[in-house]
Amino acid sequence: VDAVIDYSELDLIDDAGLAGVEARWPELAPRVAWARAELPGWHELIAHLPRTLTHNDFAATNLAIAWHGGDALMYDHNLTGMGLRASDLRNVRLGLGGAAAAAFLEEYARLAEARGVVASPEAEALDDATSHLVALILASELDPTPAWASASLAWAGA
């Protein structure tokens, strides 16, 4: 049986999602207008970038590490979907922080190089904007505003 994963956080960034952000935070109208103008170009870029299975909700509490330190297991996959590798790399870095994030990136770079995986500056630039928009779209549906949305609200000009 072939499984199809049709969830992508990038699909949340559409007219309805942006309208929800604007309705919740009218002061973000300039950033929403900018995103609407960028949307066709983002769709074009996304169509040409490699996509991969992404966790989309990494937190250290979603990671179990064996006592001997040699094995790890990720769980809590309810937001798993297709997306940009850059999205999960950002998400893991934010979830770990400090020395753990540096160690993760070092090991990731080593494994990526061994497998011929090339980092995409275009994907990283796209993720810089779209990650905040996804957070704002998700937060716009919650009351009160979750603390995890504060960085994205600041990015958008709130």
Secondary structure by P-SEA (a helix, b strand, c coil): ccccccccccccccaaaaaaaaaacccaaaaaaaaaaaaaaaaaaaaaccccccccccccccccccccccbbbbcccccbbbbbaaaaaaaaaaacccaaaaaaaaaaaaaaaaacbbbbaaaaaaaacaaaaaaaaaaaacccccccaaaaaaaacc
